[in-house]
Amino acid sequence: MSNLPEDYTERVYAGVLGKVIGVYLGRPFEGWTYELIQERLGDITDYVNDKLDIPLLVTDDDISGTFTFARAMADNNFSRDLTSAEIGRSWMNYLIEERTILWWGGLGNSTEHTAYLRLKNGIEAPLSGSTELNGQVVSEQIGAQIFIDGWAMMSPGDADRAAYLATEAAKVSHDGAAVDGAVMLAVMEAMAFVERDTNKLLDGALKYIPDDSIIRRLINDVRNWHAGHNDWRDTRQKIEENYGYDKYGGNCHMVPNHGLIIQSLLHSNDDFSLAMEIINTSGWDTDCNSGNLGCLMGIKNGLPGIDAGLTDWRGPIADRIYVPTADPSWGISDCVREADAIIEAGVRLSGDTYEPPKNGAQMHFSYPGSTQGFTVTQGEGEIVNEQHSGRHQLRLSARTSAEFGTPVFAPTKEIAKMFENVGYALLCAPRIYPGQVVTANVTGETLMEAALYMRYYGENDQPTTVMGESQKITGETSLSLTVPVGVHPVFEVGLSLPSGGCLHLDSVSWTGAPTLTLTKPNHRGSMWRRAFVNGADVFDSRRESMRIIQNSGTGLLIQGTREWYDYQVSADITPHLVESAGLAGRVQGMRRYYALRWHRSGELQLIKMLDESTVLASIRYDWSFGDTHELTLRCNGTQISALIDGQQILAAEDNTIASGSVALLVEAGRSATQTIQVAPLT
């Protein structure tokens, strides 16, 4: 990492954390005016979700869009020349229409939905987001700005790269002033890794903005108003009078909100908490604005800036975020995990070799203060991230029996349902499955006992605990627990200290292909169903375990993670009036997978879907609607093979997609399945 700032990894984590804090802080009163905020809440100096009786941790487009769309970089082999068209294709892979990430407000109303429909109809980016097609008002809304932070953080100190990537990403859905505002923020964030002076950041970023841009005029005005007024409220009033919502059309225009970000940056005097207070008290698109500003301030001033002051910004969040997409791997996520993905991109773009922390452990706690969702789940105890043996670890301590856990799936049925009513569904699958081995590396300070545990949704969705064997901890020890067959869906993993004590948790990891049977349980319960990410028009389990219907195009019913590499998946398939039906493996979204499908033309096809479908091998096969056959797809390194009713019929070699989930597939029609089985290769 010789070409990167020495503190690059920690500053990326601080940027991610700042983004998430800002979004969670502003989300409860998004869209409120300054006057209404003053009347109902006063100045915003801490989280206010309790005052409004709403949850703090929610699904939100600002978080999920930011971290999802940036994955186009990894999906395109970390190309320095990543194009708007390639980023647009990643939208089509990760988005499930009407369900994930975007505000699905309709053509000509929601800018992102409008762009999605253009992409869906074959219009590639950047034309998909252009003023030419969508008009100036629609194309200049705020979305280009709110999704931009990931591109900046993978470009530390490189203003040219940040401006290029921001432009390519923004033009998928936006144009004009919206792109200028996105570039402005991206360049400031990228330069904040190497420059802390706010005015130098502004001057440097303005070099990338056209002379006649409204964004340039806005920023010049705000800087002048700031210089003439010590009170941020005076500057906010000037912005409202000269650039307010009444002067710009649409639902949430870029210009007024960009002005609030600049005024809050200038008036906060490098104080993270004051910046959060100003930007959120100012109103309008509070979660978007404070998310962007929080990211910039996090990068610029690092973790000490976030931790300064009286407000505990990090404790209530404990790194937890939700990133629901068509790839369930990130549905349940955390700030460390998303920072790692951005850091890998930044390292590879710099020409260096990326080495994942602690040998790639899913939970490694390597950044100061990080907890990756760990909280005290039973009893009373304390969790502190501290340096131990030269590495950051979690210090878990309790006087009496206690448990410390972290979510790996929807933590309660109520939370899973609740998100359906706040605009963005929590589409996710468990991160851990039967047959996999969970390992925790720990160190005991004194002789004590500890055990791994996991919780899953059992009969009638009752939380049920599987406790591993309790071991005496003496020095460095590895605890392990194999997830029993039938324990599904797992929603929490953690450590139990049955008699109290103190230990250091260095990492938690899980490995191996699953041994998994997916079928509708006999007992009542819905969490097994919620463990699927539904990328089909209809998922019905009242008759068959899994009836899926797609009215047009291809639908997928997905479960698993990108951590599944070599395995086989089998399912009984009963097609009813379909264009094609089958099952898929190594699924990484709606347009990245291998599949074995029967096509109504009378062919069984082994296909690769990578934005477009490619037939790798095929054979004639008569199959009448309503008849049931068992399909099996095997993925073993570069060897992809297929069986029907136990007999191998097709094989191909391809090295494009290395890992991913499983799915049922249906194109233009209805298909039914009773059981899906996933197993290691023998």
C-alpha positions in Angstrom: 0.0 0.0 0.0 3.0 2.3 -0.7 1.0 4.7 -2.8 -1.8 5.2 -0.3 -1.9 7.3 2.9 -0.5 5.4 5.9 -3.8 5.7 7.7 -5.9 4.9 4.6 -7.8 2.0 6.0 -8.8 3.7 9.2 -9.9 6.8 7.4 -12.1 4.8 5.0 -13.7 3.2 8.0 -14.2 6.7 9.5 -15.8 7.8 6.2 -18.2 4.9 6.1 -19.0 5.4 9.8 -19.6 9.1 9.2 -21.9 8.3 6.3 -24.0 5.9 8.3 -24.2 8.1 11.4 -25.4 11.0 9.3 -28.1 8.9 7.5 -29.4 7.4 10.8 -29.4 10.8 12.4 -31.4 12.5 9.7 -33.7 9.7 8.6 -36.5 10.2 11.2 -37.3 13.7 10.0 -36.3 13.6 6.3 -38.0 16.3 4.3 -38.9 18.5 7.3 -38.4 22.2 7.1 -36.1 24.1 9.4 -39.2 25.7 11.1 -40.9 22.3 11.7 -37.7 20.8 13.2 -37.4 23.8 15.5 -41.0 23.4 16.6 -41.0 19.7 17.1 -37.4 18.8 18.0 -35.3 21.9 18.5 -31.6 21.8 17.5 -30.5 18.2 16.5 -27.6 17.3 18.8 -28.3 13.5 19.1 -30.4 10.7 17.7 -34.1 11.6 17.9 -35.7 8.3 16.8 -37.0 7.6 20.3 -38.8 11.0 20.4 -40.6 10.0 17.2 -41.1 6.4 18.2 -39.4 4.9 15.2 -36.3 2.6 15.1 -32.8 3.9 14.7 -31.5 1.1 12.5 -33.5 1.0 9.3 -33.1 0.2 5.6 -32.3 3.3 3.6 -31.5 4.1 0.0 -28.6 6.4 1.0 -26.8 3.6 2.6 -27.7 0.7 0.4 -27.2 2.6 -2.9 -23.9 4.1 -1.9 -22.3 0.7 -1.1 -24.1 -1.4 -3.7 -23.4 0.7 -6.8 -19.7 1.0 -5.9 -19.5 -2.9 -6.3 -19.4 -2.3 -10.0 -15.7 -1.7 -9.6 -15.0 -5.2 -8.2 -17.5 -6.8 -10.7 -15.5 -5.2 -13.5 -12.1 -6.4 -12.2 -11.1 -3.0 -10.7 -10.9 -1.3 -14.0 -9.5 2.3 -13.9 -11.6 2.9 -17.0 -14.9 1.8 -15.5 -17.7 3.3 -17.7 -21.1 4.7 -17.0 -22.6 1.8 -19.1 -20.8 -0.8 -16.9 -22.1 0.9 -13.7 -25.6 1.0 -15.2 -25.4 -2.8 -15.8 -24.6 -3.3 -12.1 -27.9 -1.4 -11.4 -29.7 -4.0 -13.4 -27.9 -6.8 -11.6 -28.4 -5.7 -8.0 -31.8 -4.0 -8.2 -35.1 -5.8 -7.8 -37.8 -3.6 -9.3 -40.2 -2.0 -6.8 -38.3 -3.6 -3.8 -34.6 -2.6 -3.4 -32.6 0.5 -2.8 -34.5 3.1 -4.9 -37.5 5.3 -4.3 -39.8 3.7 -6.8 -41.9 6.8 -7.4 -42.6 6.2 -11.1 -41.5 7.5 -14.5 -40.9 11.2 -14.6 -41.3 11.5 -10.8 -38.5 9.5 -9.2 -35.2 10.2 -11.0 -33.7 6.9 -10.2 -36.8 4.9 -11.1 -36.9 6.8 -14.4 -33.3 5.8 -15.1 -34.0 2.2 -14.1 -36.8 2.0 -16.6 -34.6 3.5 -19.3 -32.0 0.8 -18.5 -34.6 -1.9 -18.4 -35.8 -0.9 -21.9 -32.3 -1.2 -23.3 -31.1 2.4 -23.1 -27.6 2.3 -21.7 -26.0 4.9 -19.5 -25.2 7.7 -19.8 -28.2 8.3 -22.0 -30.4 6.6 -19.3 -29.9 9.6 -17.0 -29.6 12.4 -19.6 -31.5 15.7 -19.7 -32.1 14.8 -23.3 -34.4 11.9 -22.4 -35.6 12.9 -18.9 -35.7 16.7 -18.8 -33.7 19.1 -16.7 -35.8 19.0 -13.5 -35.9 15.2 -13.3 -32.2 14.8 -14.2 -31.0 17.4 -11.6 -32.4 15.9 -8.4 -30.3 14.9 -5.5 -29.6 11.2 -6.1 -26.3 11.6 -7.9 -24.9 13.2 -4.8 -26.2 10.8 -2.2 -24.7 7.7 -3.8 -21.2 9.1 -4.6 -19.1 8.5 -1.5 -17.8 5.0 -2.3 -16.1 6.3 -5.5 -14.3 9.0 -3.6 -13.0 6.7 -0.9 -11.5 4.3 -3.4 -9.6 7.3 -4.9 -7.6 8.7 -1.9 -5.7 11.9 -2.8 -6.5 11.3 -6.5 -8.9 14.1 -7.5 -8.8 13.1 -11.2 -9.9 9.6 -10.5 -12.6 10.7 -8.1 -14.0 13.2 -10.6 -13.9 10.6 -13.4 -15.6 7.9 -11.4 -18.2 10.3 -9.9 -19.1 11.5 -13.3 -19.5 8.0 -14.8 -21.6 6.9 -11.8 -23.7 10.0 -11.6 -24.6 9.9 -15.3 -26.3 6.6 -14.9 -29.3 8.4 -13.5 -28.5 12.2 -13.5 -27.2 15.1 -15.6 -26.3 18.8 -15.4 -26.1 20.4 -12.0 -26.6 17.0 -10.3 -23.4 15.7 -11.8 -21.5 18.8 -10.9 -22.6 18.5 -7.3 -21.7 14.9 -7.1 -18.2 15.6 -8.6 -17.7 18.5 -6.2 -18.3 16.2 -3.2 -16.4 13.3 -4.5 -13.3 15.4 -5.2 -13.4 17.0 -1.7 -13.8 13.6 -0.1 -10.9 12.1 -2.1 -8.6 15.1 -1.3 -9.6 15.0 2.3 -7.3 12.0 2.7 -4.4 14.3 2.2 -5.7 17.8 2.8 -7.6 19.0 5.9 -8.0 22.7 5.0 -11.6 23.2 4.1 -11.0 26.2 1.8 -8.3 24.3 -0.1 -10.7 21.4 -0.5 -13.4 23.7 -2.0 -10.9 25.4 -4.3 -9.5 22.1 -5.5 -12.9 20.7 -6.2 -14.2 23.8 -8.0 -11.5 23.2 -10.7 -13.6 20.3 -11.9 -16.9 22.3 -12.2 -17.8 24.2 -15.3 -17.5 28.0 -15.1 -21.2 28.5 -15.9 -22.5 25.8 -13.5 -25.1 26.8 -10.9 -23.2 24.7 -8.4 -20.2 27.0 -8.8 -22.3 30.2 -8.3 -24.1 28.6 -5.3 -20.8 27.7 -3.6 -19.3 31.2 -4.2 -22.4 32.8 -2.7 -22.4 30.5 0.4 -18.7 31.2 1.0 -19.4 34.9 0.8 -22.3 34.6 3.2 -20.3 32.5 5.6 -17.5 35.1 5.6 -20.0 37.9 6.4 -22.0 36.0 9.1 -20.8 34.1 12.2 -24.3 32.5 12.7 -25.0 29.5 10.4 -28.7 30.3 10.7 -28.1 33.5 8.7 -26.4 31.6 6.0 -29.2 29.0 5.9 -31.7 31.8 5.5 -29.8 33.3 2.6 -29.7 29.8 0.9 -33.5 29.5 1.4 -34.1 33.0 0.0 -31.9 32.6 -3.0 -31.8 28.8 -3.7 -34.7 27.4 -1.9 -37.1 24.6 -2.9 -39.5 27.2 -4.3 -37.0 28.1 -7.0 -36.2 24.5 -8.1 -38.7 21.9 -9.3 -39.0 18.3 -8.6 -39.3 16.4 -5.3 -35.8 16.9 -4.0 -33.5 19.1 -6.1 -29.7 19.0 -5.9 -29.1 22.7 -5.6 -30.8 23.7 -2.3 -29.4 20.6 -0.5 -25.9 21.0 -1.9 -26.0 24.6 -0.5 -26.8 23.3 3.0 -23.8 20.8 2.9 -21.4 23.7 2.0 -22.8 26.0 4.7 -22.6 23.3 7.3 -19.1 22.4 6.3 -17.9 26.0 6.6 -19.7 26.9 9.8 -18.8 23.7 11.7 -15.1 24.6 12.0 -13.9 21.0 11.7 -16.2 19.8 14.5 -18.0 16.6 13.5 -20.8 17.0 16.1 -21.4 20.6 15.2 -21.5 19.7 11.5 -24.2 17.1 12.2 -26.1 19.6 14.3 -26.1 22.3 11.6 -26.9 20.1 8.6 -29.7 18.2 10.4 -31.3 21.2 12.0 -31.3 23.0 8.7 -33.9 20.6 7.3 -34.8 19.5 3.8 -33.2 16.2 2.7 -31.6 15.6 6.1 -30.5 12.0 5.8 -28.9 12.5 2.4 -27.2 15.8 3.3 -25.9 14.6 6.7 -24.8 11.3 5.2 -22.6 13.0 2.6 -21.3 15.6 5.1 -20.7 12.9 7.7 -18.6 10.9 5.2 -16.5 13.9 4.3 -16.0 14.9 7.9 -15.1 11.3 8.8 -12.5 11.1 6.2 -11.1 14.5 6.9 -10.9 14.4 10.7 -10.8 10.6 11.2 -12.2 8.6 14.1 -11.0 11.1 16.7 -13.2 13.7 15.1 -16.2 11.4 15.4 -15.5 10.5 19.0 -14.8 14.0 20.2 -17.6 15.8 22.0 -20.4 14.7 24.3 -22.5 12.6 21.9 -22.0 8.9 21.6 -22.5 8.5 17.8 -21.1 5.0 17.5 -22.5 3.1 20.5 -26.1 3.0 19.5 -25.2 1.8 15.9 -22.5 -0.7 16.8 -21.5 -0.7 13.1 -24.8 -2.3 12.0 -26.3 -1.6 8.6 -28.6 -3.2 6.1 -27.8 -3.4 2.4 -30.7 -5.3 0.7 -30.1 -6.2 -3.0 -30.7 -9.1 -5.3 -27.4 -10.5 -4.0 -28.3 -11.5 -0.4 -24.6 -11.6 0.6 -24.7 -8.0 2.0 -28.3 -7.8 3.3 -27.0 -8.0 6.9 -23.8 -5.9 6.9 -21.7 -3.6 9.0 -19.4 -0.6 8.6 -16.2 -2.7 8.8 -17.4 -5.0 6.0 -18.3 -2.2 3.7 -15.1 -0.3 4.5 -13.1 -3.5 3.6 -14.8 -3.7 0.1 -13.9 0.0 -0.6 -10.4 -0.4 0.7 -9.8 -3.4 -1.5 -10.8 -1.3 -4.5 -8.6 1.5 -3.5 -5.6 -0.8 -2.9 -6.1 -2.6 -6.3 -6.6 0.7 -8.2 -3.3 2.0 -6.7 -1.5 -1.1 -8.2 -0.9 -2.8 -4.8 -1.8 -6.3 -3.6 -4.8 -6.4 -1.3 -4.4 -8.6 1.9 -7.6 -9.0 3.8 -7.3 -8.4 7.6 -6.8 -11.5 9.7 -6.7 -14.0 6.8 -10.1 -12.9 5.5 -12.1 -13.5 8.7 -15.7 -12.2 8.3 -15.4 -10.3 11.6 -12.0 -9.0 12.5 -12.5 -5.8 14.5 -9.3 -4.3 13.1 -10.4 -0.6 13.2 -10.4 1.3 16.5 -13.7 1.1 18.2 -15.3 -1.3 15.7 -17.7 -3.9 17.0 -19.3 -5.3 13.8 -22.7 -5.6 15.5 -21.6 -7.3 18.7 -23.7 -6.4 21.7 -24.6 -8.0 25.0 -27.5 -10.3 24.2 -27.9 -12.0 27.6 -27.0 -10.9 31.1 -24.8 -7.9 31.8 -21.4 -7.3 30.4 -19.1 -4.9 28.6 -17.7 -4.8 25.1 -14.6 -2.7 24.3 -12.4 -2.6 21.2 -8.8 -2.3 22.3 -5.3 -3.2 21.3 -4.2 -6.6 22.5 -1.1 -8.5 21.4 -0.5 -5.9 18.7 -4.0 -6.2 17.1 -7.4 -4.6 17.6 -9.7 -7.1 19.4 -13.0 -7.1 21.3 -12.6 -7.3 25.1 -15.7 -9.1 26.4 -16.2 -9.1 30.1 -18.9 -9.9 32.6 -19.1 -10.6 36.3 -21.6 -13.4 35.9 -23.1 -15.4 33.1 -23.4 -13.4 29.9 -23.7 -13.7 26.1 -22.3 -11.5 23.4 -23.7 -11.8 19.9 -24.1 -10.2 16.5 -26.9 -10.6 13.9 -26.3 -12.7 10.7 -30.0 -12.5 9.5 -33.0 -10.4 10.4 -32.8 -10.2 14.2 -36.5 -10.4 14.8 -39.7 -11.1 12.9 -41.0 -7.7 14.0 -38.0 -5.9 12.4 -38.3 -7.9 9.2 -42.0 -6.9 9.0 -41.4 -3.3 10.1 -39.2 -2.4 7.1 -42.0 -3.3 4.7 -43.8 -0.2 6.0 -40.9 2.3 5.8 -40.3 2.2 2.1 -37.5 -0.3 1.6 -37.9 -4.0 2.3 -35.3 -5.9 4.3 -34.4 -8.4 1.6 -31.7 -10.7 3.1 -30.7 -14.3 3.6 -28.7 -15.7 6.5 -24.9 -15.4 6.4 -24.4 -18.8 8.1 -25.8 -22.2 7.1 -26.0 -25.8 8.3 -22.8 -27.8 7.7 -20.6 -24.8 7.9 -17.9 -24.5 10.6 -17.9 -21.3 12.7 -14.6 -20.5 14.4 -13.7 -17.8 17.0 -10.1 -17.0 17.9 -9.9 -15.9 21.5 -7.5 -15.2 24.4 -8.4 -15.6 28.0 -7.0 -13.2 30.6 -7.5 -15.7 33.4 -8.6 -19.3 33.4 -12.3 -19.2 32.4 -14.9 -21.0 30.3 -16.3 -19.9 27.0 -18.4 -21.4 24.2 -19.7 -20.4 20.8 -23.4 -20.3 20.3 -25.9 -19.6 17.6 -29.6 -18.8 17.5 -32.0 -19.7 14.8 -35.7 -19.5 14.1 -37.3 -22.8 15.2 -40.8 -24.0 15.4 -43.3 -21.1 15.0 -40.3 -18.8 14.6 -39.3 -19.2 18.2 -35.7 -18.2 18.8 -33.8 -21.4 19.6 -30.2 -21.6 20.8 -27.5 -24.1 19.8 -24.7 -24.0 22.4 -21.3 -25.3 21.5 -19.1 -27.2 23.9 -17.8 -25.1 26.7 -14.0 -24.9 26.8 -11.5 -23.8 29.4 -9.6 -20.8 27.9 -6.0 -20.7 28.7 -4.1 -18.3 26.5 -4.8 -18.2 22.8 -7.6 -20.7 21.8 -9.8 -21.4 18.9 -13.4 -22.3 19.6 -15.4 -24.0 16.8 -18.9 -25.1 16.2 -20.4 -26.9 13.2 -23.9 -25.7 12.4 -26.1 -28.8 12.8 -28.2 -30.0 9.8 -31.7 -28.6 10.1 -30.7 -25.5 12.1 -32.0 -22.8 9.8 -32.4 -19.9 9.5 -29.5 -18.9 11.8 -30.0 -15.2 12.9 -27.3 -14.7 15.5 -23.8 -16.0 16.4 -21.8 -15.2 19.5 -19.9 -16.2 22.6 -21.2 -17.3 25.9 -19.3 -16.8 29.2 -21.2 -19.2 31.4 -19.5 -18.1 34.6 -18.4 -14.6 33.6 -14.8 -13.5 33.2 -12.9 -11.6 30.5 -11.5 -12.6 27.2 -10.3 -11.0 24.0 -12.1 -11.9 20.7 -9.7 -11.6 17.8 -11.9 -12.8 15.0 -15.0 -14.8 14.0 -15.1 -16.7 10.7 -17.1 -19.4 9.0 -16.2 -21.7 6.1 -17.4 -24.6 4.0 -20.2 -25.4 1.6 -23.6 -25.8 3.3 -25.7 -29.0 3.8 -29.1 -27.4 3.4 -32.6 -28.5 2.6 -35.1 -25.8 1.8 -38.7 -26.8 2.0 -41.8 -25.4 3.7 -41.7 -26.5 7.4 -44.7 -28.3 8.8 -45.0 -25.9 11.7 -46.3 -22.4 11.3 -43.7 -19.8 10.8 -42.6 -17.2 8.2 -38.9 -16.6 8.8 -37.9 -19.6 6.6 -39.7 -17.8 3.8 -38.1 -14.5 4.6 -34.7 -16.2 4.2 -35.2 -16.0 0.5 -34.6 -12.9 -1.5 -37.5 -12.7 -3.8 -36.6 -11.5 -7.3 -39.8 -12.8 -8.9 -43.2 -11.1 -9.4 -44.9 -13.6 -7.1 -43.5 -16.0 -4.4 -46.4 -18.2 -3.1 -46.0 -21.0 -0.6 -49.6 -21.8 0.2 -49.7 -24.9 -2.0 -46.2 -26.0 -3.1 -43.3 -25.0 -0.9 -42.2 -22.5 -3.6 -44.4 -21.4 -6.4 -42.8 -18.6 -8.4 -44.5 -16.5 -11.1 -42.9 -14.0 -13.4 -45.1 -12.0 -15.7 -42.4 -11.0 -18.1 -38.6 -11.4 -18.2 -36.7 -13.6 -15.7 -37.4 -13.9 -12.0 -35.2 -15.5 -9.4 -35.9 -16.8 -5.9 -32.5 -16.6 -4.2 -30.8 -17.8 -1.0 -27.2 -18.1 0.0 -24.0 -15.9 -0.1 -21.0 -15.2 -2.2 -19.0 -17.3 0.2 -20.3 -20.5 -1.4 -17.8 -21.7 -4.0 -17.9 -25.4 -4.9 -21.2 -27.3 -4.3 -24.2 -28.9 -6.0 -27.8 -27.7 -5.9 -30.8 -29.9 -6.8 -34.5 -29.1 -7.0 -37.7 -30.7 -8.3 -39.0 -28.4 -11.0 -42.6 -28.4 -12.3 -43.1 -25.8 -15.1 -46.6 -24.5 -15.8 -46.9 -22.3 -18.9 -43.4 -20.9 -18.9 -40.9 -19.6 -21.4 -38.2 -21.3 -19.3 -37.7 -22.7 -15.8 -34.9 -24.2 -13.8 -32.3 -23.5 -11.1 -29.2 -21.4 -10.8 -25.9 -21.6 -8.9 -23.2 -19.1 -8.0 -25.8 -16.4 -8.1 -24.5 -12.8 -7.6 -27.7 -11.0 -8.5 -30.3 -10.8 -11.2 -27.8 -10.9 -14.1 -24.8 -12.8 -12.8 -25.1 -16.6 -12.4 -24.9 -20.1 -14.0 -28.2 -21.9 -14.6 -29.7 -25.2 -15.8 -33.0 -24.4 -17.5 -35.5 -26.0 -19.7 -36.7 -23.8 -22.5 -40.1 -24.2 -24.1 -38.3 -24.6 -27.5 -37.6 -28.1 -26.2 -34.0 -27.7 -25.0 -32.3 -28.2 -21.7 -29.7 -25.5 -21.6 -26.6 -24.9 -19.4 -26.2 -21.1 -19.5 -24.0 -18.3 -18.2 -25.8 -15.1 -17.4 -23.4 -12.1 -17.3 -25.6 -9.2 -18.2 -26.7 -11.2 -21.2 -27.4 -14.9 -21.5 -24.8 -17.3 -23.2 -25.7 -20.9 -23.8 -22.7 -23.0 -22.7 -24.2 -26.4 -23.7 -27.6 -27.7 -24.7 -29.5 -30.9 -25.5 -33.0 -31.6 -26.9 -35.4 -32.7 -24.1 -39.1 -33.2 -24.2 -40.8 -31.9 -21.1 -44.6 -31.4 -20.9 -46.1 -28.7 -18.7 -47.1 -30.1 -15.3 -44.5 -32.8 -15.3 -41.9 -32.9 -12.6 -38.1 -33.6 -13.0 -35.2 -33.2 -10.7 -32.5 -30.8 -11.9 -29.0 -30.7 -10.4 -26.3 -28.1 -11.1 -22.7 -28.8 -10.0 -20.1 -26.0 -9.7 -16.6 -27.3 -9.2 -13.9 -24.8 -9.9 -14.2 -24.0 -13.6 -16.3 -27.1 -14.3 -20.0 -26.6 -14.5 -22.1 -29.7 -15.1 -25.8 -30.6 -15.1 -28.0 -33.6 -14.3 -31.6 -34.5 -14.8 -33.2 -37.2 -12.7 -29.7 -38.2 -11.6 -28.2 -38.6 -15.0 -25.4 -36.2 -16.2 -26.4 -34.6 -19.5 -24.4 -31.4 -19.9 -21.0 -30.0 -19.0 -19.0 -26.9 -19.7 -15.9 -25.1 -18.5 -16.0 -21.4 -17.6 -14.1 -19.3 -15.2 -16.2 -16.1 -15.1 -18.2 -16.5 -11.8 -16.4 -18.1 -8.9 -19.0 -18.1 -6.1 -22.5 -17.2 -5.1 -25.9 -18.2 -4.0 -28.6 -20.6 -5.4 -31.9 -19.8 -7.0 -35.0 -21.0 -8.7 -35.5 -19.5 -12.1 -38.6 -18.8 -14.0 -39.1 -16.8 -17.2 -42.5 -15.5 -18.3 -44.7 -18.0 -16.5 -45.2 -20.1 -13.4 -43.0 -22.9 -11.9 -43.3 -24.9 -8.7 -40.8 -26.6 -6.4 -41.2 -28.6 -3.2 -37.6 -28.9 -2.1 -34.2 -27.4 -2.8 -31.1 -29.2 -1.6 -27.6 -27.8 -1.4 -24.6 -30.0 -0.6 -20.8 -30.1 -0.7 -19.3 -31.9 -3.7 -18.3 -35.5 -3.0 
